């Protein structure tokens, strides 16, 4: 039992974040899972409901979207698979850009968790500030990763422009 409490042993058994973010299988999982969650969340938010079910339907729909969008971003940030693959999109971020997208995705994913835990504690103003800050910071990190990749891609000289 004490091997599970030993911090050194637990740290050695954790997967390396760099290796996990560099796995091309993350693209397939992120794209299919993210699109599925966002789609189900969107359909659930469109369902006609009344009374108490309306609140829970909207809460579940929002949570699915708040989890699906960061998962979709992680899928887009994952390494591009082989050119013949269905998931080949031509997006190939650097390790630093992938880390920024992963950190931003974590911040956005924590937003509904903060709301779900903090609201029943009776601190609505503080909970909303923390959740909004987490969502905005996460969104900025995600956009930073993709904007940096886009800027680097646009700045690369192409074979067409040999003027």
N, C-alpha and C positions, 0 to 999 in steps of 0.2 A: 504493500500500500504506500510506503513512503517514497517509492520511485515516482509515483504520480504527484507527490507534493514537492519533490526535488526540482527546483527551478532549472538547474543545469540540464537535467535529463529531459524535461519537458521542452526546453528551448532547442535541444538537439534533435528532437523528433518532429518539430514543426517544419512544414515545407518552406522552402526559400521563396520569398515573394517575387524575386527576380525570375526564378524558374517558372513559377506559376503564371506570371504575366507574359512570359515568352512562349507559352504553350499555344500552338495554333488551334488546338481543340477548343480553346476559350472563345474563339470567333463563332464557331458553330453553336455552342451552348448559349452564348450571350445574345446572338441574333435571334435564334428561335425562341429562347425563353423570354427575352425582352419584348419581342413583338407579340408573343402569346399573352403575356401578362398585361401589356398595354391594351391589346385588343379586347380581352375579357373585361378589363376595367372600364374601357370606353362603352362596351355593350351594356355592362351593368349600370353605368351611370345614365344610359338612355332608357332603361326599363321603367315603365310607368309604375310608380309606387305611391302609396298614401300612408299617412300616419307615422307610426314609429318605424315602420320598415323603410321609409324614405331616408331617415337619418342613417340607419345601418347600411343600406344599399350604397348611399353616397360615401360613407366612411370606408367601406370595403373597396369600392371602386377607386377612391383616391389613394388608398394604401397600395393597391395593385399597380397603379400608374407610378407612384413614387418608388416602387421597387423595380418595376419593369423598365423605366427609362434609364436608370443607372446600369442595369444589367445590359441593356441594349448598347449603351456607351462603352461598357467593358468589351462587349463583342466587337464593336467597331474598332476599338483600340488594340485588340489582339493582333498578333502577327498574321500577315496575309498568307493563306495557304497556297498550294500549287496553282498556277494559272488556269488549269483545267477544272478546278473545283467550283462548285456552285456558290461557295462563300468567298470567292476571290473578288475583292472590290477595288484593289489597287491602293488601299490605305495601309501604310506601313509606318507606324510611329516609332520613335526612338525609345529606349528604355526610360529615360527621364520623362518623356511625354506620356508614356504608359503609366508611370507611377503617379503623375499628376491627375490623369483621368481616374485611376483607381482610388486615389485619396478623395477626389471630388465625388465619386460614386458612393463611397462610404459615407461621406457627410450628408449627401442627399438621402441615402437610405436610412440614416439615423433620424431624419426629421419626423416621420410619422411615429417612430418609436418614442421620441422625446414627447410628442404630443399625447400619445396613449398613456405614458407613465406619469407625466407631469400634470395633466389636467385634473385627474381625480384627487391629486394632492392639494388642490385649492390655490395654486399659484398661477392663474391664467395669464397675467401680464408677463411674468418672467418666463413662463413656458413658451409663449408666443415669440418673445424676443430671441430666446435661445434657438427655437425651431427655425425662425426666419433667418437668423444669422447663419445657422448650419446649412440651410438650403441655398442661400445666396453664395456663401463661401464655396460650397461644393460645386455649384453651377459655374462659378468663375474658374475653379480649377479644371473642370471638364473642358470648358471652352478654351482655356489657355493651352491645354494639350493639343487640341485639334487646330486651333489657330496657329500655333507654332509649327505644326506639321504642314499646314496649308501654306504658310509664308515660306518655309524652307523649300517646299515643292515648287512654288511659283518662282522662287529665286534661282532654282537650278537652271543652268543653261541647257537649252534643248538643241537637238541636231538641226532644227529648222532655222534657227536664228544665228547664222554664221555671217553676219553683216560686217 
